[in-house]
Amino acid sequence: MKVKLLTLIVLFAIFATGCNAPDNSSQLIQKYDAISKIMVRNALTNRTGYKWLKDFLKIGPRLSGSPGNFKAIEWIKNKMKEIGLDSVWLQECKVPHWVRGNVEKAWLLNNKGEKIKALHIADLGGSIGTPPKGLTGNVVEVSSFEELKMLGPKAKNKIIFFNEKFDYGEVNTFIAYSKAVKKRVYGAIEAAKVGAKALLIRTVGSSYDNKPHTGNMHYAENVKKIPAAALGAIDSDYLSSVLRHHPDYKIKLKMNCKNLPDTISYNVIGELRGSKFPNEVIVIGGHLDCWDKGVGAHDDGAPALQTLETLDLIKRLNLKPDRTIRCVLFANEENGLNGGKTFGKYAANDKNEKYIAAIESDRGAFTPRGFSVKANKNVLKKIQSWLPVLNNALIDWIKKGGSGADVGQIKNVIASIGYVPDTQRYMDLHHSANDTFDKVHPREMELGTAAIATLVYLISQEGL
Ligand SMILES: [Zn+2]
């Protein structure tokens, strides 16, 4: 109660001293510094988004086309109404519909064909299954695409084991990931080109366990489709050492995943209308779908809810944004990006509104670090001048860089921005069974909400 009263007094004092743009930057910093400190304190104290997350994740996995996906859409829509947003609507889009099925097995067989060990695999999203009785073959290990291409006839009818390790020496885990993930996305195409009958990749992630990371993979036209799965890191090392002594050992794979006809999903959209410039729009969002091994707590449950809580935080502090703040929880980021593409097209054709900024939260909900901004020099400079205010929520830097897969589809925007928390633990759980509610820390998540809310409020009042 005391905190609430104090908040109101401080906010009244801020507005009483002048709502108009202050004369110089130090006055501006002072004004927003006070508001942002209240945002940080309120987010940390109430933990609203964190409480939502606990409830939201009870839905389970939310991959496009799954029952969980439709439940998540309903949950978000109802939450937007509960917050009391000025408008809430759904935007339909077509999405792929891949199902994992209930058989996902691999065994190591000795030279007599006896099963000597069950291995931990995760089918890659989009993969075809094996024949119902499974598929057995000799294994060839490679660690790069170059090695794979050089195999020639040696790969014919074999199972390719692509055992490229995650680069633990790289400080930025997203850079290490972007190098390692190519085998997941394109491995099946290249393996099929040299005549392989299946692909097993070393899991793409930084955790050393047997909870393999799944994720999207591609086939190419006129190249045979072969089943593809990821193998746990511990089992990958085990398999590699066994093959060194027993190159004649085989693997048996049994997978019944499949691709069903495309289906529909929805972007869930809710907004607070701007009081002075309602036609100037700031988009904030993350994606509501997730892979099905965990429940997508960090990818992208908590980050998506940070953007939704931003609206609630602004509302509960009774702030009236000058510009419209539109939260979009995007469909189908993981295996098609069709939600982002649909919204991008809608924004491009939306002649009545001007898109000022688009901010995405899709890099986990760890401790805030910075904002990565795609904009011209002057806009970047303006945002960078707000760093002392954003520092209240532990933002240390604002740099030129990429934003996010979904908001990146909005081309007619002045600034496209990615929220960047600490990256060290993200790839331990990304797309795996490790991505669960207990991995999210309430303070880290709420500081991120406060960081995003501070930036959004600055843009809404100061423009870009
Ligand atoms: Zn994501």
Boltz pocket constraint, residues with backbone or C-beta under 6 A from the ligand:
constraints:
  - pocket:
      binder: B
      contacts: [[A, 287], [A, 298], [A, 299], [A, 300], [A, 333], [A, 362]]
      max_distance: 6.0
